[in-house]
Amino acid sequence: MSQGTGRTDVVDVRPVIDAGGFSGLQRLTFALCFCIVLLDGFDTAAIGYIAPSLTAEWGVGRAAMAPVLSAALFGLAFGALSAGPLADRFGRKAVLVAAVFEIGVACLASAFSGDLTQLVALRFLTGLGLGAAMPNAVTLTSEYCPAPRRALLTNMMFSGFPLGAAAGGFLAAWMIPLFGWRSVLVLGGVAPLLLAVLLVPALPESLRYLVARGAPTARIRAVLARIAPDAAAAAGFRLGEEAGTAQAQGGLRLVLSRSYRLGSAMLWIAYFMGLVIFYALINWMPILFRDAGLDPRTAALIAALFPLGGVGAILLGALMDRFEPNLMVAGAFALTALAVAAIGQAGDHVGLLMLAVFVAGTLMNTAQSSLPALAAGFYPTPGRATGVAWMLGLGRFGGIAGSFLVAELAGRALGLPAIFAVVALPALIAAAALVVKRSARTGIDAAPGVA
């Protein structure tokens, strides 16, 4: 099978993508998916930043806020679990555009909520779109990335989530005193609507999906020509698949098959535990710090340092491409446990508290943001979308657990040292799960970008 100049019979698009550079189309796909995940992080974390002002205006207690803080997480879980099958049927692009549009409408509507019941319902609807968008952004990015740099580039894209969450904190600290807490939700709704309009003409469909679904040759050629013009001269295209199990089954059957079920379970546990920590802290740190004596603006600014540290995932992605990826991520989780516990030891010293939150956030988000790339490398093409989506979807229940965990701990009148020590424990469980997963390797994730 020739891939040189001139017309050939059939071209396998996988080696064309993997062996090439990073074309303009691939950079465009990366940038658009980064923006999707950036807004995903902003809208997911926004409710935590507005919570102190909301409770003050509506006169509700911390226990009553737990359903509001967790409503979007239920939506995120169900949205992610359905995202894989929807993308397999309708395409990555169609699901992404619909999800981003739905995020914008629901978040904008939530800005006009009149009571907690309305806000809970609209946050759930917002979460459905957020949950559907993220796994498809990860899948689309990974399917356009060259294999030798897949973990690095996927982690770079996914770092948009903690950056968006951090931006929400800084913007909330500026906007709420001037315009009120509803302004944060208005921004969180208008921005996705504008992005959805841009995605329609600009976002390409997955080339792998087009070939797998038997799309017209002319449509495939038009996309491939923007990556490798010589290969686009082919008369036909195919998608070479991995040997063995991948040829016989795909989707959830592959994810739960004998070869993958242990690794799948460990990925689910690791992502679940990571989100216990992330949402426990991102939703409750502003309230905990305020109750400890900090003013709401300072509490929001310090809490915003936690997701800002997610840019460390870029470095870890490079290490994952060179060394054993499971151990790299497990080590980051182990260090996270120490750093989270240290937040509770900072006391009322603002400088130490800022440093502890930033270091813990860097380690926590570095580890958590690397799990989608780890999952994308673990599963072969027929099960990749479902594998990533189910890890993200089932893991979201960890976020729900984290929100209620801190509510329970705070209700028991525990001090900050005890609360943060308990919240640190899930990081150790996540590290242990990834060590176990290493023994379940099928050979696919030995080099995470190969599949």
C-alpha positions as CSV (number, residue, x, y, z in Angstrom):
1,M,0.0,0.0,0.0
2,S,1.7,3.2,-1.2
3,Q,1.2,6.5,0.5
4,G,3.4,8.5,-1.8
5,T,2.3,11.0,-4.4
6,G,-0.2,10.0,-7.0
7,R,-3.4,8.0,-6.7
8,T,-3.2,4.8,-4.7
9,D,-5.8,2.1,-4.2
10,V,-6.5,2.2,-0.4
11,V,-4.8,4.2,2.3
12,D,-4.9,3.4,6.0
13,V,-5.5,6.7,7.7
14,R,-4.0,5.7,11.1
15,P,-0.3,5.6,10.1
16,V,-0.9,8.8,8.1
17,I,-2.0,10.6,11.2
18,D,0.5,9.0,13.5
19,A,3.5,9.5,11.3
20,G,2.8,13.1,10.3
21,G,3.5,16.4,12.0
22,F,0.8,18.6,13.5
23,S,-1.0,20.3,10.7
24,G,-3.2,23.3,10.7
25,L,-6.4,21.2,10.9
26,Q,-5.0,19.3,13.9
27,R,-4.0,22.5,15.6
28,L,-7.5,23.9,15.0
29,T,-9.1,20.8,16.4
30,F,-6.9,21.0,19.5
31,A,-7.7,24.7,20.0
32,L,-11.4,24.3,19.7
33,C,-11.5,21.3,22.0
34,F,-9.3,23.2,24.5
35,C,-11.9,26.0,24.5
36,I,-14.7,23.5,25.0
37,V,-13.0,22.0,28.0
38,L,-12.0,25.5,29.3
39,L,-15.7,26.5,29.4
40,D,-16.5,23.1,30.9
41,G,-14.2,23.8,33.8
42,F,-15.6,27.3,34.2
43,D,-19.2,26.2,34.3
44,T,-18.6,23.2,36.5
45,A,-16.8,25.2,39.2
46,A,-18.9,28.4,39.0
47,I,-21.4,27.2,41.5
48,G,-18.7,26.8,44.2
49,Y,-17.5,30.3,43.8
50,I,-21.0,31.9,44.0
51,A,-22.1,29.7,46.9
52,P,-21.1,32.1,49.7
53,S,-22.9,35.0,48.1
54,L,-25.9,32.8,47.2
55,T,-26.3,31.5,50.8
56,A,-26.1,35.1,52.2
57,E,-28.7,36.4,49.8
58,W,-31.1,33.5,50.1
59,G,-30.5,32.8,53.8
60,V,-29.8,29.1,53.4
61,G,-27.5,26.9,55.4
62,R,-24.6,24.8,54.3
63,A,-26.6,21.6,54.4
64,A,-29.1,23.0,52.0
65,M,-26.4,23.9,49.5
66,A,-25.2,20.2,49.1
67,P,-27.9,19.4,46.4
68,V,-27.1,22.6,44.5
69,L,-23.4,21.8,44.5
70,S,-24.0,18.2,43.4
71,A,-26.8,18.7,40.9
72,A,-24.5,19.4,38.0
73,L,-22.4,16.4,39.0
74,F,-25.4,14.1,38.6
75,G,-25.9,15.6,35.2
76,L,-22.2,15.2,34.4
77,A,-22.4,11.6,35.2
78,F,-25.4,10.8,33.1
79,G,-24.2,13.0,30.3
80,A,-20.8,11.3,30.1
81,L,-22.3,7.8,30.3
82,S,-24.5,8.5,27.3
83,A,-21.8,10.4,25.4
84,G,-20.0,7.4,24.0
85,P,-23.0,5.7,22.4
86,L,-24.3,9.0,21.0
87,A,-20.9,9.9,19.5
88,D,-20.7,6.5,17.9
89,R,-24.1,6.9,16.3
90,F,-24.2,10.6,15.4
91,G,-20.5,11.6,15.3
92,R,-18.1,13.4,17.6
93,K,-18.8,16.8,16.1
94,A,-22.6,16.6,16.3
95,V,-22.5,15.6,20.0
96,L,-20.0,18.3,20.8
97,V,-22.0,21.1,19.1
98,A,-25.3,20.0,20.7
99,A,-23.6,19.7,24.1
100,V,-22.0,23.1,24.1
101,F,-25.2,24.7,23.0
102,E,-27.2,23.0,25.7
103,I,-24.6,24.1,28.3
104,G,-25.1,27.7,27.3
105,V,-28.9,27.6,27.4
106,A,-29.1,25.9,30.7
107,C,-26.4,27.9,32.4
108,L,-27.9,31.2,31.2
109,A,-31.4,30.1,32.4
110,S,-29.9,29.2,35.8
111,A,-28.8,32.9,36.3
112,F,-32.5,33.8,36.6
113,S,-33.4,31.1,39.1
114,G,-35.8,32.2,41.8
115,D,-35.2,29.6,44.4
116,L,-33.0,26.5,45.2
117,T,-35.4,24.1,43.5
118,Q,-35.1,25.9,40.2
119,L,-31.4,26.2,40.5
120,V,-30.9,22.5,41.3
121,A,-33.0,21.5,38.2
122,L,-31.1,23.9,35.9
123,R,-27.7,22.9,37.3
124,F,-28.6,19.3,36.5
125,L,-29.4,20.2,32.9
126,T,-26.2,22.2,32.6
127,G,-24.3,19.1,33.9
128,L,-25.8,16.9,31.1
129,G,-24.2,19.1,28.5
130,L,-20.9,19.3,30.4
131,G,-20.8,15.6,30.8
132,A,-21.4,14.9,27.1
133,A,-18.8,17.5,26.0
134,M,-15.7,16.5,27.9
135,P,-15.2,12.8,26.8
136,N,-15.9,13.7,23.2
137,A,-13.4,16.5,23.3
138,V,-10.8,14.1,24.7
139,T,-11.7,11.4,22.1
140,L,-11.6,13.8,19.2
141,T,-8.3,15.3,20.3
142,S,-6.7,12.0,20.8
143,E,-7.9,10.7,17.4
144,Y,-6.2,13.6,15.6
145,C,-2.9,13.6,17.6
146,P,0.2,11.8,16.3
147,A,0.9,8.7,18.4
148,P,4.4,9.7,19.7
149,R,2.9,12.9,21.3
150,R,-0.6,11.8,22.1
151,A,-0.4,11.8,25.9
152,L,1.3,15.2,25.9
153,L,-1.1,16.8,23.5
154,T,-4.2,15.3,25.2
155,N,-3.0,16.5,28.6
156,M,-2.4,19.9,27.2
157,M,-5.9,20.1,25.9
158,F,-7.4,18.7,29.1
159,S,-5.5,21.3,31.1
160,G,-8.2,23.7,29.9
161,F,-10.6,22.3,32.5
162,P,-8.6,23.3,35.6
163,L,-7.7,26.6,33.9
164,G,-11.3,27.3,33.3
165,A,-12.2,26.4,36.9
166,A,-9.5,28.8,38.1
167,A,-10.6,31.6,35.8
168,G,-14.1,31.2,37.3
169,G,-12.6,32.0,40.7
170,F,-10.8,35.1,39.6
171,L,-13.7,36.4,37.6
172,A,-16.1,35.6,40.4
173,A,-14.0,37.6,42.9
174,W,-14.2,40.6,40.5
175,M,-17.7,40.3,39.2
176,I,-19.7,39.4,42.3
177,P,-19.0,42.6,44.2
178,L,-19.8,44.7,41.1
179,F,-22.7,42.8,39.4
180,G,-23.8,40.1,41.8
181,W,-23.5,36.3,41.7
182,R,-25.9,35.9,38.8
183,S,-23.5,37.7,36.5
184,V,-21.1,34.7,36.8
185,L,-23.8,32.4,35.5
186,V,-24.7,34.8,32.7
187,L,-21.1,34.7,31.5
188,G,-21.1,31.0,31.8
189,G,-24.1,30.8,29.5
190,V,-23.3,33.4,26.9
191,A,-19.7,32.1,26.2
192,P,-20.8,28.5,25.3
193,L,-23.5,29.9,23.0
194,L,-20.9,31.9,21.1
195,L,-18.6,29.0,21.0
196,A,-21.3,26.7,19.6
197,V,-21.9,29.0,16.7
198,L,-18.1,28.9,15.9
199,L,-18.0,25.1,16.2
200,V,-20.5,24.5,13.4
201,P,-18.3,25.7,10.5
202,A,-14.9,25.3,12.2
203,L,-14.8,22.0,14.0
204,P,-13.9,19.0,11.8
205,E,-15.4,15.6,12.3
206,S,-13.1,12.8,13.5
207,L,-11.3,11.3,10.5
208,R,-11.3,7.9,12.1
209,Y,-15.0,8.1,12.7
210,L,-15.7,9.1,9.0
211,V,-13.7,6.1,7.7
212,A,-15.1,3.7,10.3
213,R,-18.7,4.8,9.3
214,G,-18.1,4.5,5.6
215,A,-18.5,8.2,4.8
216,P,-18.3,9.3,1.2
217,T,-14.7,9.1,-0.1
218,A,-14.9,12.8,-1.2
219,R,-15.7,13.9,2.3
220,I,-12.8,11.8,3.8
221,R,-10.4,13.1,1.1
222,A,-11.4,16.7,1.9
223,V,-10.4,16.3,5.5
224,L,-7.3,14.2,4.9
225,A,-6.0,16.7,2.4
226,R,-5.7,19.2,5.2
227,I,-3.3,16.8,7.0
228,A,-1.5,14.8,4.3
229,P,-2.3,16.0,0.7
230,D,-0.4,13.1,-0.9
231,A,-2.3,10.5,1.0
232,A,-5.6,12.2,0.2
233,A,-5.0,11.3,-3.5
234,A,-6.1,7.7,-2.7
235,A,-9.1,6.1,-4.4
236,G,-10.3,4.7,-1.0
237,F,-9.5,4.7,2.7
238,R,-9.6,2.3,5.5
239,L,-9.1,2.2,9.3
240,G,-6.7,-0.5,10.4
241,E,-7.8,-2.0,13.7
242,E,-5.9,-3.7,16.5
243,A,-5.7,-7.4,16.3
244,G,-7.7,-9.9,18.5
245,T,-10.5,-8.7,20.7
246,A,-10.8,-5.4,19.1
247,Q,-11.8,-7.0,15.8
248,A,-14.6,-9.0,17.4
249,Q,-16.2,-6.4,19.7
250,G,-16.3,-2.8,20.6
251,G,-17.9,-0.3,22.9
252,L,-19.0,-1.4,26.4
253,R,-18.5,-5.1,25.6
254,L,-14.8,-4.5,25.0
255,V,-14.4,-2.2,28.0
256,L,-15.9,-5.0,30.2
257,S,-14.2,-7.9,28.4
258,R,-11.8,-10.2,30.3
259,S,-8.7,-8.5,28.9
260,Y,-9.9,-5.0,30.0
261,R,-12.2,-5.3,33.0
262,L,-9.6,-5.1,35.7
263,G,-7.9,-2.1,34.1
264,S,-11.3,-0.5,33.5
265,A,-12.3,-1.0,37.2
266,M,-9.0,0.6,38.4
267,L,-9.4,3.6,36.0
268,W,-12.9,4.1,37.4
269,I,-11.7,3.9,41.0
270,A,-8.8,6.3,40.3
271,Y,-11.0,8.9,38.6
272,F,-13.7,8.5,41.2
273,M,-11.3,9.1,44.1
274,G,-9.7,12.1,42.3
275,L,-13.0,13.8,41.9
276,V,-13.9,13.2,45.5
277,I,-10.9,15.5,46.3
278,F,-11.5,17.9,43.5
279,Y,-15.1,18.7,44.1
280,A,-14.8,18.5,47.9
281,L,-12.3,21.3,47.7
282,I,-13.4,23.4,44.8
283,N,-17.0,23.5,46.1
284,W,-16.3,23.9,49.8
285,M,-12.9,25.7,50.2
286,P,-14.5,29.2,49.8
287,I,-17.0,28.4,52.5
288,L,-14.5,26.6,54.8
289,F,-12.0,29.5,54.5
290,R,-14.8,32.1,55.1
291,D,-15.9,30.2,58.2
292,A,-12.3,30.2,59.3
293,G,-12.3,34.0,59.3
294,L,-11.3,35.0,55.8
295,D,-13.5,37.5,53.9
296,P,-15.4,36.0,50.9
297,R,-13.2,37.7,48.3
298,T,-10.0,36.4,49.8
299,A,-11.5,33.0,50.3
300,A,-12.5,32.8,46.6
301,L,-9.1,34.0,45.4
302,I,-7.2,31.5,47.5
303,A,-9.6,28.7,46.4
304,A,-9.0,29.7,42.8
305,L,-5.4,28.7,43.1
306,F,-6.3,25.1,43.5
307,P,-7.5,24.4,39.9
308,L,-4.9,26.8,38.5
309,G,-2.2,24.2,39.1
310,G,-3.6,21.9,36.5
311,V,-1.1,23.1,33.9
312,G,1.4,20.6,35.5
313,A,-0.4,17.9,33.5
314,I,1.6,19.1,30.4
315,L,4.9,18.0,32.0
316,L,3.4,14.8,33.2
317,G,2.1,14.1,29.7
318,A,5.6,14.3,28.4
319,L,6.8,11.9,31.1
320,M,3.9,9.5,30.2
321,D,5.1,9.4,26.6
322,R,8.6,8.4,27.7
323,F,8.2,6.3,30.9
324,E,5.6,3.9,32.4
325,P,2.5,6.0,32.4
326,N,0.6,4.3,35.3
327,L,3.5,4.8,37.7
328,M,3.9,8.4,36.7
329,V,0.2,9.2,37.5
330,A,0.2,7.0,40.6
331,G,3.2,9.0,41.9
332,A,1.4,12.3,41.4
333,F,-1.6,11.0,43.3
334,A,0.6,9.9,46.2
335,L,2.2,13.4,46.5
336,T,-1.3,14.9,46.2
337,A,-2.3,13.1,49.5
338,L,0.6,14.8,51.3
339,A,-0.1,18.2,49.8
340,V,-3.9,18.2,50.5
341,A,-3.3,17.3,54.2
342,A,-0.8,20.2,54.4
343,I,-3.6,22.7,53.6
344,G,-5.3,22.0,56.9
345,Q,-2.0,22.7,58.7
346,A,-1.6,26.2,57.3
347,G,-3.9,27.7,59.8
348,D,-4.9,31.3,59.4
349,H,-1.6,32.3,57.8
350,V,-2.8,33.6,54.4
351,G,0.7,33.3,52.7
352,L,1.2,29.6,53.8
353,L,-2.4,28.8,52.9
354,M,-2.0,30.2,49.4
355,L,1.2,28.2,48.9
356,A,-0.4,25.0,50.2
357,V,-3.5,25.3,48.0
358,F,-1.4,26.0,44.9
359,V,1.0,23.1,45.5
360,A,-1.9,20.7,46.3
361,G,-3.8,21.9,43.2
362,T,-0.8,21.5,40.9
363,L,-0.3,17.9,42.1
364,M,-4.0,17.0,42.2
365,N,-4.9,18.4,38.8
366,T,-1.8,17.1,37.2
367,A,-2.7,13.5,38.3
368,Q,-6.5,13.9,37.5
369,S,-6.0,15.6,34.2
370,S,-3.7,12.8,33.0
371,L,-6.3,10.0,33.5
372,P,-8.2,10.7,30.2
373,A,-4.9,10.3,28.3
374,L,-4.2,7.2,30.2
375,A,-7.6,5.7,29.4
376,A,-7.3,6.7,25.7
377,G,-4.0,4.9,25.5
378,F,-5.3,1.8,27.4
379,Y,-8.3,1.1,25.1
380,P,-8.1,0.2,21.4
381,T,-10.0,2.3,18.8
382,P,-13.3,0.3,18.9
383,G,-13.6,0.9,22.6
384,R,-11.8,4.2,23.1
385,A,-14.8,6.5,23.1
386,T,-16.8,4.3,25.5
387,G,-13.8,3.6,27.7
388,V,-13.0,7.3,28.2
389,A,-16.7,8.3,28.6
390,W,-17.5,5.6,31.2
391,M,-14.4,6.5,33.2
392,L,-15.5,10.1,33.2
393,G,-19.1,9.3,33.8
394,L,-18.7,6.8,36.7
395,G,-16.0,9.0,38.2
396,R,-18.4,11.9,38.4
397,F,-20.2,10.1,41.3
398,G,-16.9,10.7,43.2
399,G,-17.6,14.4,42.8
400,I,-21.0,13.9,44.3
401,A,-19.6,12.0,47.2
402,G,-17.0,14.7,47.7
403,S,-19.6,17.4,48.0
404,F,-21.5,15.5,50.6
405,L,-18.4,14.3,52.4
406,V,-17.3,17.8,53.4
407,A,-20.9,18.7,54.3
408,E,-20.9,15.8,56.7
409,L,-17.4,16.5,58.1
410,A,-18.3,20.2,58.6
411,G,-21.5,19.2,60.2
412,R,-19.6,17.3,62.8
413,A,-17.7,20.5,63.7
414,L,-14.3,19.1,62.7
415,G,-11.5,21.6,62.3
416,L,-9.6,22.3,59.1
417,P,-6.7,19.9,59.9
418,A,-9.1,17.0,60.3
419,I,-11.2,17.8,57.3
420,F,-8.3,18.1,54.9
421,A,-6.6,14.9,56.4
422,V,-9.8,12.9,55.6
423,V,-10.0,14.5,52.1
424,A,-6.4,13.5,51.4
425,L,-7.1,9.7,51.8
426,P,-8.8,9.2,48.4
427,A,-5.5,10.2,46.7
428,L,-3.8,7.2,48.2
429,I,-6.5,4.9,47.1
430,A,-6.2,6.3,43.5
431,A,-2.5,5.7,43.5
432,A,-2.9,2.1,44.6
433,A,-5.6,1.5,41.9
434,L,-3.1,2.6,39.2
435,V,-0.4,0.4,40.5
436,V,-2.9,-2.5,40.3
437,K,-3.9,-1.4,36.8
438,R,-0.3,-1.6,35.7
439,S,-0.5,-5.4,36.2
440,A,-3.6,-5.5,33.9
441,R,-1.8,-4.0,30.9
442,T,-2.8,-5.7,27.6
443,G,0.2,-4.2,25.8
444,I,-1.8,-1.3,24.4
445,D,-0.9,1.2,27.1
446,A,2.7,0.2,27.4
447,A,3.2,3.0,24.9
448,P,0.2,5.2,25.6
449,G,-0.2,6.8,22.2
450,V,0.1,3.7,20.1
451,A,-3.5,2.6,19.9
